[in-house]
């Protein structure tokens, strides 16, 4: 896996829950691709997860990935919590079902094909690609109004 791609992701929800959007920007060998979509009735956390899933699933082969997210929920979920949830049958330490299990399972499957380094970036802090993802995700959500 010598080929590397950088992915920036973001999710948006106009009210929580409510109309939502997700976005991913992929950069590979100098080429940039923007992806976005919307869901009529969702939450911000679900859109953050969807953005990461869609970004990873857009890759046609296994790759080294530098994935940037402004969601500590996604970042901590993947890097800290998911292994424990899976070992516990998708239950939290309190023995409750994991929220958004369907999307966590999809993200788990999407991560298996790639070598991913996860990066957390502060949202709304001037990171150019994070800001662009935010605009795309919000626009996708607003298209449902």
TORMAR-375262 format. One record per residue: x, y, z of N, C-alpha, C, O, CB in turn; residue in three letters. Coordinates in nm, 4 decimals, padded with zeros to 6 digits. Each point is the difference from the previous one (the first is absolute). Glycine has a CB too. Layout:
N
   n.east  n.north     n.up  ca.east ca.north    ca.up   c.east  c.north     c.up   o.east  o.north     o.up  cb.east cb.north    cb.up   r
        X        Y        Z        X        Y        Z        X        Y        Z        X        Y        Z        X        Y        Z ALA
...
//
This chain:
145
   n.east  n.north     n.up  ca.east ca.north    ca.up   c.east  c.north     c.up   o.east  o.north     o.up  cb.east cb.north    cb.up   r
  00.0838 -00.1188  00.0000 -00.0838  00.1188  00.0000  00.0882  00.1251  00.0000  00.0115  00.0678  00.1020 -00.1950 -00.1930  00.0201 UNK
  00.2431  00.1543 -00.2316  00.0864  00.1164 -00.0053 -00.0751  00.1265 -00.0398  00.0525  00.1103  00.0154  00.1353 -00.2614 -00.0718 UNK
 -00.3079  00.1368  00.0064 -00.0770  00.1160 -00.0427 -00.0724  00.0603  00.1201 -00.0631 -00.0709  00.0784  00.0348 -00.0280 -00.3097 UNK
  00.0386  00.2308  00.2440 -00.0614  00.0688  00.1136 -00.1025  00.1021 -00.0481  00.0207  00.0683 -00.1003  00.1892 -00.1015  00.2345 UNK
 -00.3195  00.0422 -00.0619 -00.1049  00.0972 -00.0283 -00.0314  00.0751  00.1293  00.0056 -00.0565  00.1092 -00.1024 -00.0883 -00.2965 UNK
  00.0639  00.2719  00.1730 -00.0426  00.0802  00.1144 -00.1495  00.0243 -00.0140 -00.0482  00.0383 -00.1066  00.2771  00.0730  00.1294 UNK
 -00.3017 -00.1339  00.0860 -00.1440  00.0211  00.0010 -00.0352  00.0947  00.1138  00.0431 -00.0194  00.1136 -00.0842 -00.2099 -00.2130 UNK
 -00.0370  00.3314  00.0684 -00.0578  00.0896  00.1004 -00.1496 -00.0257  00.0014 -00.0613 -00.0144 -00.1058  00.2433  00.1920  00.0740 UNK
 -00.2415 -00.1833  00.1503 -00.1432 -00.0293  00.0101 -00.0682  00.0967  00.0949  00.0628  00.0592  00.0878 -00.0171 -00.3001 -00.1360 UNK
 -00.1772  00.2554  00.0282 -00.0806  00.0776  00.0944 -00.1460 -00.0383 -00.0165 -00.0437 -00.0419 -00.1072  00.2092  00.2330  00.1022 UNK
 -00.2393 -00.1759  00.1130 -00.1434 -00.0216 -00.0010 -00.0701  00.1233  00.0525  00.0585  00.0804  00.0726 -00.0261 -00.3270 -00.0420 UNK
 -00.1580  00.2607 -00.0681 -00.0774  00.1168  00.0410 -00.1446 -00.0409  00.0221 -00.0520 -00.0885 -00.0679  00.2060  00.2424 -00.0598 UNK
 -00.2174 -00.0892  00.2224 -00.1417 -00.0238  00.0236 -00.0635  00.1351  00.0322  00.0466  00.0719  00.0884 -00.0063 -00.3115 -00.0042 UNK
 -00.1475  00.2734 -00.1571 -00.0598  00.1328  00.0162 -00.0708  00.0155  00.1336  00.0013  00.1080  00.0590 -00.0280 -00.0962 -00.3051 UNK
 -00.0339 -00.1171  00.2931 -00.0483 -00.0101  00.1369  00.0345 -00.1419  00.0393  00.0175 -00.0850 -00.0873 -00.2089  00.2593  00.0627 UNK
  00.2014 -00.2018  00.1504  00.0550 -00.1304  00.0391 -00.0992 -00.0747  00.0884 -00.0002  00.0225  00.1211  00.2343  00.0694 -00.1358 UNK
 -00.3179 -00.1792 -00.0392  00.0020 -00.0522 -00.1372 -00.0712  00.0926 -00.0993 -00.0728  00.0921  00.0371  00.0794 -00.3223  00.0584 UNK
  00.0180  00.2012 -00.2211 -00.0598  00.0763 -00.1085  00.0698 -00.0300 -00.1307  00.0683 -00.1017 -00.0117 -00.1328  00.2810  00.1719 UNK
  00.0486 -00.0922 -00.2591  00.0665 -00.0207 -00.1287  00.1518  00.0088  00.0186  00.0513  00.0903  00.0661 -00.2518  00.0056 -00.1896 UNK
  00.2701 -00.1916  00.0637  00.1447 -00.0039  00.0169  00.0728 -00.0186 -00.1309 -00.0575 -00.0415 -00.1005  00.0228 -00.0497  00.3258 UNK
  00.1632  00.1232 -00.2215  00.0857 -00.0189 -00.1156  00.1371 -00.0469  00.0433  00.0411  00.0203  00.1142 -00.1672  00.1552 -00.2383 UNK
  00.1956 -00.2378  00.0326  00.1365 -00.0464  00.0244  00.0852  00.0383 -00.1204 -00.0518  00.0216 -00.1096 -00.0291 -00.2149  00.2554 UNK
  00.2110  00.2015 -00.1248  00.0913  00.0314 -00.1092  00.1357 -00.0630  00.0256  00.0416 -00.0191  00.1143 -00.1633  00.2341 -00.1574 UNK
  00.1895 -00.2467 -00.0662  00.1369 -00.0503  00.0055  00.0754  00.0587 -00.1185 -00.0527  00.0077 -00.1110 -00.0186 -00.2236  00.2279 UNK
  00.1930  00.2563 -00.0927  00.0879  00.0463 -00.1068  00.1202 -00.0937 -00.0023  00.0700 -00.0157  00.1000 -00.1462  00.2600 -00.0767 UNK
  00.0989 -00.3060 -00.1382  00.1106 -00.0930 -00.0182  00.1077  00.0675 -00.0834 -00.0290  00.0595 -00.1038 -00.1265 -00.2587  00.1202 UNK
  00.2792  00.1896  00.0290  00.1150  00.0509 -00.0742  00.0946 -00.1155 -00.0263  00.0487 -00.0650  00.0925 -00.0714  00.2950  00.0113 UNK
  00.0480 -00.2543 -00.2324  00.0857 -00.1103 -00.0407  00.0816  00.0422 -00.1206 -00.0547  00.0344 -00.1047 -00.1099 -00.2028  00.1939 UNK
  00.2954  00.1653 -00.0735  00.0915  00.0335 -00.1095 -00.0347  00.1324 -00.0677  00.0040  00.0104 -00.1226  00.0302 -00.2537  00.0874 UNK
 -00.0681  00.3434  00.1146 -00.0296  00.1312 -00.0544 -00.1412  00.0185 -00.0524 -00.0355  00.1085 -00.0461  00.2705 -00.0983 -00.0088 UNK
 -00.3155 -00.1145  00.0615 -00.1385  00.0081 -00.0461 -00.0916  00.0071  00.1214  00.0163 -00.0749  00.0963  00.0384 -00.0540 -00.3082 UNK
 -00.1508  00.2200  00.2057 -00.0950  00.0170  00.1102 -00.1395 -00.0396 -00.0463 -00.0434  00.0372 -00.1090  00.1837  00.1487  00.2072 UNK
 -00.2096 -00.2611 -00.0145 -00.1374 -00.0415 -00.0296 -00.0868  00.0341  00.1194  00.0342 -00.0331  00.1136  00.0444 -00.1537 -00.2662 UNK
 -00.1918  00.2534  00.1274 -00.0943  00.0361  00.1056 -00.1220 -00.0905 -00.0073 -00.0563 -00.0212 -00.1074  00.1366  00.2603  00.1031 UNK
 -00.1205 -00.2918  00.1183 -00.1192 -00.0843  00.0117 -00.0910  00.0612  00.1053  00.0481  00.0551  00.0990  00.0802 -00.2642 -00.1674 UNK
 -00.2584  00.2001  00.0482 -00.0934  00.0443  00.1039 -00.1344 -00.0670 -00.0217 -00.0306 -00.0494 -00.1085  00.1496  00.2709  00.1298 UNK
 -00.1979 -00.2220  00.0845 -00.1336 -00.0571 -00.0073 -00.0826  00.0468  00.1171  00.0495  00.0694  00.0889  00.0388 -00.2686 -00.2095 UNK
 -00.2146  00.1609  00.1205 -00.0898  00.0475  00.1053 -00.0936 -00.1107  00.0454 -00.0220 -00.0988 -00.0700  00.0348  00.3300 -00.0239 UNK
 -00.0670 -00.2115  00.2127 -00.0970 -00.0912  00.0610 -00.1078  00.0872  00.0637  00.0312  00.0965  00.0697  00.1447 -00.2804 -00.0265 UNK
 -00.3016  00.1504 -00.0668 -00.1112  00.0854  00.0427 -00.0141  00.0134  00.1517 -00.0250  00.1098  00.0498 -00.0885 -00.1767 -00.2576 UNK
  00.1289 -00.0413  00.2805 -00.0228  00.0030  00.1445  00.1141 -00.0754  00.0668  00.0025 -00.1231 -00.0014 -00.2558  00.1360 -00.0274 UNK
  00.3472  00.0599  00.0871  00.1212 -00.0624  00.0514  00.0570  00.0829  00.1134 -00.0644  00.0935  00.0477  00.1115 -00.1935 -00.2726 UNK
  00.0728  00.0663  00.2679  00.0696  00.0758  00.1036  00.1384  00.0391 -00.0503  00.0493 -00.0546 -00.0987 -00.1773 -00.0665  00.2804 UNK
  00.1892  00.2151 -00.1133  00.1346  00.0423 -00.0373  00.0988 -00.1162  00.0100  00.0831 -00.0180 -00.0890 -00.1360  00.2505  00.1679 UNK
  00.0447 -00.3111  00.0278  00.0927 -00.1122  00.0151 -00.0129 -00.0990 -00.1155  00.1002 -00.0521 -00.0490 -00.1118  00.0796  00.2976 UNK
 -00.1107 -00.0534 -00.2918 -00.0197 -00.0923 -00.1125  00.0616  00.0566 -00.1282  00.0560 -00.0745 -00.0804 -00.2682 -00.0099  00.1874 UNK
  00.2020  00.2143 -00.1254  00.0569  00.0605 -00.1202  00.1533  00.0007  00.0045  00.0650 -00.0161 -00.1033 -00.2709  00.1584  00.0820 UNK
  00.2629 -00.1242  00.1387  00.1455 -00.0092  00.0139  00.0477 -00.1418 -00.0353  00.0997 -00.0171 -00.0701 -00.1038  00.1965  00.2501 UNK
 -00.0676 -00.2795 -00.1311  00.0338 -00.1390 -00.0329 -00.0162 -00.0263 -00.1493  00.0862 -00.0619 -00.0623 -00.1579 -00.0091  00.2920 UNK
 -00.0382  00.1180 -00.2865 -00.0278 -00.0233 -00.1420  00.1095  00.0611 -00.0873  00.0395 -00.0590 -00.1005 -00.2864  00.0564  00.1495 UNK
  00.2953  00.1194 -00.0113  00.1056  00.0655 -00.0768  00.1257 -00.0869 -00.0067  00.0592 -00.0163 -00.1066 -00.1514  00.2396  00.1747 UNK
  00.1322 -00.2787  00.0460  00.1179 -00.0868  00.0019 -00.0235 -00.1270 -00.0815  00.0873 -00.0431 -00.0754 -00.0267  00.1337  00.3013 UNK
 -00.1783 -00.1499 -00.2106 -00.0340 -00.1221 -00.0758  00.0062  00.0273 -00.1497  00.0623 -00.0753 -00.0748 -00.2097 -00.0038  00.2633 UNK
  00.0829  00.1865 -00.2319 -00.0057  00.0307 -00.1432  00.1383  00.0316 -00.0553  00.0339 -00.0421 -00.1105 -00.2668  00.1281  00.1400 UNK
  00.3119 -00.0129  00.0460  00.1356  00.0298 -00.0452  00.0822 -00.1252 -00.0197  00.0671 -00.0154 -00.1021 -00.0804  00.2312  00.2200 UNK
  00.0085 -00.3057 -00.0205  00.0758 -00.1252 -00.0101 -00.0556 -00.0920 -00.1084  00.0763 -00.0638 -00.0726 -00.0212  00.0832  00.3151 UNK
 -00.1866 -00.0264 -00.2534 -00.0601 -00.0877 -00.1002  00.0199  00.0502 -00.1433 -00.0181 -00.0759 -00.0952 -00.1493  00.0105  00.2664 UNK
  00.2044  00.1921 -00.1867  00.0260  00.0543 -00.1333  00.1331 -00.0506 -00.0565  00.0259  00.0129 -00.1196 -00.1590  00.1907  00.1807 UNK
  00.2160 -00.2601  00.0241  00.1296 -00.0504 -00.0457 -00.0185 -00.1358 -00.0673 -00.0628 -00.0901  00.0557  00.1814  00.2149  00.1302 UNK
 -00.0636 -00.1380 -00.3056 -00.0235 -00.1212 -00.0793  00.0940 -00.1145  00.0349 -00.0197 -00.1127 -00.0455 -00.0608  00.2588 -00.1353 UNK
  00.1824 -00.1179  00.2614  00.0926 -00.1063  00.0400  00.0580  00.0340  00.1361 -00.0110  00.1141  00.0448  00.0665 -00.1669 -00.2860 UNK
  00.0059 -00.0441  00.3078  00.0613  00.0286  00.1304  00.1078  00.1070 -00.0129  00.0807 -00.0018 -00.0930 -00.1287 -00.2334  00.1667 UNK
  00.0478  00.3279  00.0210  00.0954  00.1107 -00.0036  00.0429  00.0392  00.1399 -00.0636 -00.0360  00.0991 -00.0394  00.1171 -00.3109 UNK
  00.2129 -00.0060  00.2177  00.0378  00.0679  00.1234 -00.0814  00.1279  00.0022 -00.0021  00.0746 -00.0979  00.2401 -00.1741  00.1043 UNK
 -00.3049  00.1249  00.1047 -00.0917  00.1134  00.0094  00.0392  00.0880  00.1175  00.0258 -00.0483  00.1102 -00.2112 -00.0879 -00.2129 UNK
  00.1893  00.2658  00.0770  00.0107  00.1013  00.1038 -00.1399  00.0599  00.0095 -00.0387  00.0791 -00.0861  00.2909 -00.0287  00.0441 UNK
 -00.3286 -00.0864  00.1447 -00.1382  00.0455  00.0108 -00.0109  00.1084  00.1065  00.0385 -00.0197  00.1153 -00.1217 -00.2065 -00.1888 UNK
  00.0300  00.3413  00.0323 -00.0148  00.1160  00.0878 -00.1479  00.0217  00.0305 -00.0820  00.0101 -00.0912  00.2920  00.0955 -00.0040 UNK
 -00.2432 -00.0985  00.2230 -00.1375  00.0225  00.0441 -00.0009  00.1017  00.1128  00.0948  00.0083  00.0781 -00.1600 -00.2424 -00.1456 UNK
 -00.0430  00.3118  00.0756 -00.0138  00.0909  00.1143 -00.0915 -00.0607  00.1059 -00.0408  00.0679  00.0943  00.0774  00.1297 -00.2460 UNK
 -00.0686 -00.3263  00.1353 -00.0893 -00.0683  00.0930  00.0787 -00.0876  00.0973  00.0558 -00.1028 -00.0382 -00.2365  00.1056 -00.1359 UNK
  00.1842  00.0395  00.3000  00.0642 -00.0848  00.1015 -00.0802 -00.1286  00.0192  00.0562 -00.1032  00.0365  00.0373  00.3077  00.0793 UNK
 -00.2232 -00.1988 -00.1400 -00.0855 -00.1192  00.0067  00.0512 -00.1063 -00.0970  00.0177 -00.1155  00.0386 -00.2167  00.2579  00.0263 UNK
  00.2226 -00.1046 -00.1896  00.0504 -00.0958 -00.0994  00.1424 -00.0417  00.0347  00.0319 -00.1189  00.0024 -00.1791  00.2214 -00.1795 UNK
  00.2310 -00.0057  00.2035  00.1411 -00.0278  00.0286  00.0148 -00.0938  00.1204  00.0685 -00.1018 -00.0093 -00.0072  00.3271 -00.0851 UNK
 -00.1243 -00.1922  00.2060  00.0098 -00.0844  00.1198 -00.0680 -00.1338 -00.0218  00.0481 -00.1032  00.0468 -00.0420  00.3075  00.0958 UNK
 -00.1179 -00.2026 -00.2137 -00.0705 -00.1247 -00.0261  00.0866 -00.0999 -00.0735  00.0047 -00.1173  00.0372 -00.2162  00.2438 -00.0428 UNK
  00.2795 -00.0820 -00.0976  00.0833 -00.0896 -00.0792  00.1269 -00.0387  00.0739  00.0370 -00.1174  00.0032 -00.1288  00.2207 -00.2095 UNK
  00.1589 -00.0050  00.2660  00.1319 -00.0275  00.0574 -00.0050 -00.0565  00.1418  00.0943 -00.0668  00.0424 -00.0080  00.2489 -00.1840 UNK
 -00.1942 -00.1567  00.2156 -00.0042 -00.0427  00.1403 -00.1134 -00.0969  00.0342  00.0212 -00.0976  00.0719  00.0806  00.3144 -00.0191 UNK
 -00.2205 -00.1901 -00.1036 -00.1176 -00.0709  00.0508 -00.0421 -00.1221 -00.0816 -00.0488 -00.0979  00.0564 -00.0230  00.3141  00.0320 UNK
  00.0898 -00.2117 -00.2187 -00.0609 -00.1012 -00.0857  00.0449 -00.1430  00.0306 -00.0828 -00.0911  00.0004  00.0685  00.2655 -00.1736 UNK
  00.1406 -00.1955  00.1981  00.0477 -00.1360  00.0287 -00.0721 -00.0594  00.1208 -00.0374 -00.1173  00.0004  00.2614  00.1770 -00.0967 UNK
 -00.2427  00.0236  00.1988 -00.0708 -00.0456  00.1212 -00.1469 -00.0277 -00.0299 -00.0558 -00.1004  00.0443  00.2145  00.2332  00.0981 UNK
 -00.2211 -00.0415 -00.2190 -00.1406 -00.0209 -00.0367 -00.0175 -00.1322 -00.0741 -00.0912 -00.0770  00.0303  00.0576  00.3258 -00.0432 UNK
  00.1195 -00.2744 -00.0825 -00.0100 -00.1239 -00.0781  00.0178 -00.1222  00.0907 -00.0746 -00.0974 -00.0104  00.1626  00.2181 -00.1936 UNK
  00.0104 -00.1143  00.2918  00.0260 -00.1119  00.0918 -00.1184 -00.0239  00.0932 -00.0230 -00.1122  00.0452  00.2681  00.1630 -00.0558 UNK
 -00.3204  00.0565  00.0390 -00.1156 -00.0096  00.0899 -00.1311 -00.0148 -00.0762 -00.1066  00.0265  00.0555  00.2309  00.1108  00.1103 UNK
 -00.1183 -00.1796 -00.2929 -00.1227 -00.0179 -00.0780 -00.0697  00.1311 -00.0300 -00.1229  00.0071  00.0026  00.0979 -00.2294  00.1004 UNK
  00.1020  00.3260 -00.1314 -00.0516  00.1342 -00.0294 -00.0810  00.0552  00.1173 -00.1075  00.0576 -00.0164  00.1018 -00.1155 -00.2276 UNK
  00.0622  00.0378  00.3623 -00.0558  00.0553  00.1237  00.1046  00.0904  00.0636  00.1201 -00.0238 -00.0125 -00.2682 -00.1801  00.0480 UNK
  00.1013  00.3081  00.0329  00.0898  00.0903  00.0712  00.0450 -00.0660  00.1302 -00.0465 -00.1081  00.0361 -00.0677  00.3105 -00.1380 UNK
  00.2044 -00.1357  00.1704  00.0451 -00.0504  00.1306 -00.1168 -00.0117  00.0967  00.0030 -00.0824  00.0914  00.2220  00.1861 -00.1289 UNK
 -00.3288 -00.0210  00.0178 -00.1194 -00.0049  00.0844 -00.0994 -00.1052 -00.0498 -00.1131 -00.0066  00.0483  00.1453  00.2495  00.0060 UNK
  00.0099 -00.3251 -00.1509 -00.0810 -00.1095 -00.0549 -00.1195  00.0484 -00.0813 -00.0955 -00.0748 -00.0209  00.1663 -00.0619  00.2140 UNK
 -00.0656  00.2610 -00.2387 -00.1073  00.0546 -00.0843  00.0408 -00.0119 -00.1461  00.1190 -00.0003 -00.0313 -00.1904  00.1609  00.2141 UNK
 -00.0272 -00.1704 -00.2731  00.0342 -00.0055 -00.1422  00.0753  00.1261 -00.0435 -00.0319  00.1105  00.0439 -00.1705 -00.2541 -00.0852 UNK
  00.3010  00.1261 -00.0440  00.0765  00.1132 -00.0534 -00.0914  00.0828 -00.0894 -00.0667 -00.0538 -00.0884  00.2842 -00.0779  00.0987 UNK
 -00.2204  00.2617  00.0128 -00.0782  00.0905 -00.0857  00.0607 -00.0006 -00.1402  00.1220 -00.0023 -00.0158 -00.1858  00.1487  00.2149 UNK
 -00.0213 -00.1442 -00.2989  00.0418  00.0035 -00.1402  00.0789 -00.1245 -00.0416  00.0893  00.0071 -00.0845 -00.0846  00.2410  00.1008 UNK
 -00.0391 -00.3616  00.0442  00.0721 -00.1239 -00.0269  00.0064 -00.0319 -00.1488  00.1025 -00.0479 -00.0486 -00.1739 -00.0349  00.2713 UNK
 -00.0366  00.1087 -00.2953 -00.0004 -00.0309 -00.1432  00.1124  00.0726 -00.0729  00.0677 -00.0590 -00.0842 -00.3147  00.0236  00.0952 UNK
  00.2671  00.1625  00.0208  00.1060  00.0757 -00.0663  00.1383 -00.0364  00.0536  00.0970 -00.0004 -00.0759 -00.2595  00.1862  00.0392 UNK
  00.1730 -00.2159  00.1644  00.1285 -00.0445  00.0541  00.0431 -00.1304 -00.0681  00.1179 -00.0180 -00.0306 -00.1702  00.1290  00.2525 UNK
 -00.0419 -00.2005 -00.2451  00.0344 -00.1253 -00.0686  00.0448  00.0270 -00.1434  00.0935 -00.0636 -00.0487 -00.2585 -00.0599  00.1924 UNK
  00.0985  00.2179 -00.2117  00.0419  00.0359 -00.1355  00.1387  00.0640  00.0009  00.0822 -00.0283 -00.0872 -00.3229  00.0599  00.0224 UNK
  00.2668  00.0540  00.1627  00.1310  00.0629  00.0090  00.1069 -00.1044  00.0320  00.1104  00.0054 -00.0542 -00.2178  00.2100  00.1290 UNK
  00.0754 -00.3088  00.0117  00.0929 -00.1083  00.0317  00.0365 -00.0765 -00.1274  00.1175 -00.0271 -00.0247 -00.2154  00.0078  00.2574 UNK
 -00.0006 -00.0149 -00.3117  00.0262 -00.0723 -00.1261  00.0845  00.0851 -00.0943  00.0922 -00.0511 -00.0635 -00.3097 -00.0734  00.0886 UNK
  00.1869  00.2533 -00.0347  00.0742  00.0888 -00.0909  00.1454  00.0160  00.0433  00.0882  00.0147 -00.0846 -00.3010  00.1067  00.0346 UNK
  00.2388 -00.1239  00.1797  00.1374  00.0177  00.0482  00.0853 -00.1244 -00.0219  00.1225  00.0099 -00.0057 -00.2086  00.1503  00.1752 UNK
  00.0239 -00.2767 -00.1818  00.0754 -00.1248 -00.0106  00.0849 -00.0082 -00.1263  00.1014 -00.0697 -00.0019 -00.2809 -00.0388  00.1323 UNK
  00.1392  00.1790 -00.2355  00.0693 -00.0092 -00.1285  00.1223  00.0903 -00.0091  00.0792 -00.0125 -00.0934 -00.2963 -00.0440 -00.0086 UNK
  00.2334  00.1468  00.1971  00.1015  00.1043 -00.0128  00.0875  00.0090  00.1241 -00.0365 -00.0478  00.1074 -00.1167  00.1731 -00.2580 UNK
  00.2705 -00.0623  00.1334  00.0844  00.0360  00.1136 -00.0266  00.1482  00.0253  00.0376  00.0854 -00.0802  00.1442 -00.2631  00.0271 UNK
 -00.2464  00.2067  00.1643 -00.0489  00.1357  00.0244  00.0714  00.0636  00.1183  00.0145 -00.0605  00.1062 -00.2368 -00.0043 -00.2000 UNK
  00.2660  00.1870  00.0730  00.0470  00.0844  00.1092 -00.1073  00.1061  00.0199 -00.0325  00.0751 -00.0920  00.2822 -00.1169  00.0417 UNK
 -00.3037  00.0470  00.1706 -00.1092  00.0913  00.0315  00.0562  00.1290  00.0575  00.0911 -00.0018  00.0827 -00.2465 -00.1920 -00.0414 UNK
  00.0998  00.3061 -00.0862  00.0413  00.1314  00.0474 -00.1239  00.0786  00.0413 -00.0966  00.0103 -00.0756  00.3011 -00.0124 -00.0750 UNK
 -00.2005  00.0572  00.2717 -00.1079  00.0888  00.0421  00.0421  00.1431 -00.0296  00.1121  00.0404  00.0308 -00.1879 -00.2022  00.1504 UNK
 -00.0160  00.2390 -00.2418  00.0236  00.1423 -00.0248 -00.1111  00.0789  00.0674 -00.1150 -00.0440  00.0039  00.2322 -00.0035 -00.2248 UNK
 -00.0830  00.1620  00.2731 -00.0994  00.0857  00.0631 -00.0912  00.0563 -00.1080  00.0471  00.0586 -00.0975  00.1116 -00.0006  00.2869 UNK
 -00.2895 -00.0758 -00.1719 -00.0963  00.0518 -00.0959 -00.0116  00.1510  00.0088  00.0209  00.0590  00.1060 -00.1448 -00.2736 -00.0929 UNK
  00.0904  00.2763 -00.1248 -00.0232  00.1450 -00.0065  00.1203  00.0785  00.0508 -00.0140  00.1024  00.0669 -00.2304 -00.1433 -00.0366 UNK
  00.3635 -00.0098 -00.0640  00.1223  00.0645  00.0495  00.0941  00.0377 -00.1142  00.1193  00.0209  00.0219 -00.1409 -00.1509  00.1907 UNK
 -00.0320  00.1388 -00.3340  00.0805  00.0471 -00.1105  00.0715 -00.1073 -00.0811  00.0727  00.0331 -00.0937 -00.0457  00.1670  00.2259 UNK
 -00.0456 -00.3278 -00.0988  00.0579 -00.1051 -00.0823 -00.0754 -00.0014 -00.1332 -00.1195 -00.0295 -00.0035  00.1876 -00.1092  00.2088 UNK
  00.0012  00.1703 -00.3142 -00.0656  00.0225 -00.1286 -00.0891 -00.1164 -00.0455 -00.1142  00.0220 -00.0404  00.3075  00.1206 -00.0188 UNK
 -00.1427 -00.2644  00.0656 -00.0798 -00.1126 -00.0491 -00.1113 -00.0384  00.0968 -00.1056 -00.0469 -00.0425  00.3063 -00.0349 -00.0793 UNK
 -00.1780  00.1014  00.2513 -00.1076 -00.0226  00.0956 -00.1116  00.1012 -00.0216 -00.1180 -00.0348  00.0059  00.2824 -00.0582  00.1599 UNK
 -00.1275  00.2175 -00.1906 -00.1006  00.1035 -00.0259 -00.0768 -00.0316 -00.1286 -00.1216  00.0186 -00.0051  00.2652  00.1528  00.1236 UNK
 -00.0747 -00.2188 -00.2214 -00.0664 -00.0349 -00.1260 -00.0957 -00.1174  00.0225 -00.1114  00.0009 -00.0523  00.3118  00.0812 -00.0799 UNK
 -00.1592 -00.1816  00.2080 -00.0894 -00.1115  00.0320 -00.1243  00.0491  00.0731 -00.1110 -00.0461 -00.0264  00.3083 -00.1078  00.0383 UNK
 -00.1778  00.2474  00.0798 -00.1120  00.0549  00.0751 -00.1003  00.0655 -00.0945 -00.1207 -00.0196  00.0141  00.2705  00.0554  00.1849 UNK
 -00.1003  00.0420 -00.2953 -00.0881  00.0660 -00.0976 -00.0752 -00.1047 -00.0821 -00.1208  00.0123 -00.0203  00.2778  00.1860  00.0086 UNK
 -00.0869 -00.3004 -00.0352 -00.0641 -00.1043 -00.0808 -00.1062 -00.0756  00.0791 -00.1092 -00.0262 -00.0504  00.3200  00.0039 -00.0810 UNK
 -00.1776 -00.0128  00.2575 -00.0945 -00.0745  00.0839 -00.1231  00.0838  00.0313 -00.1126 -00.0492 -00.0064  00.3031 -00.0794  00.1054 UNK
 -00.1686  00.2560 -00.0649 -00.1136  00.0887  00.0288 -00.0875  00.0203 -00.1229 -00.1228 -00.0005  00.0095  00.2601  00.1158  00.1644 UNK
 -00.0735 -00.0974 -00.2897 -00.0752  00.0162 -00.1246 -00.0845 -00.1238 -00.0301 -00.1144  00.0115 -00.0440  00.2946  00.1402 -00.0426 UNK
 -00.1235 -00.2694  00.1105 -00.0748 -00.1234 -00.0225 -00.1210 -00.0056  00.0924 -00.1094 -00.0367 -00.0430  00.3206 -00.0809 -00.0277 UNK
 -00.1924  00.1537  00.1971 -00.1114  00.0002  00.0953 -00.1061  00.1025 -00.0413 -00.1197 -00.0284  00.0042  00.2769 -00.0435  00.1799 UNK
 -00.1122  00.1903 -00.2238 -00.0928  00.1064 -00.0371 -00.0776 -00.0319 -00.1275 -00.1073  00.0556 -00.0233  00.2600  00.1061  00.1332 UNK
 -00.0988 -00.2507 -00.1919 -00.0714 -00.0387 -00.1233 -00.1298 -00.0740  00.0308 -00.0848 -00.0160 -00.0879  00.3043  00.0020 -00.0313 UNK
 -00.2352 -00.0307  00.2422 -00.1205 -00.0745  00.0404 -00.1105  00.0916  00.0526 -00.1125 -00.0452  00.0209  00.2587 -00.1490  00.0334 UNK
 -00.1154  00.3225 -00.0328 -00.0990  00.0927  00.0574 -00.1120  00.0272 -00.0978 -00.0921  00.0755  00.0310  00.2703  00.0292  00.1076 UNK
//
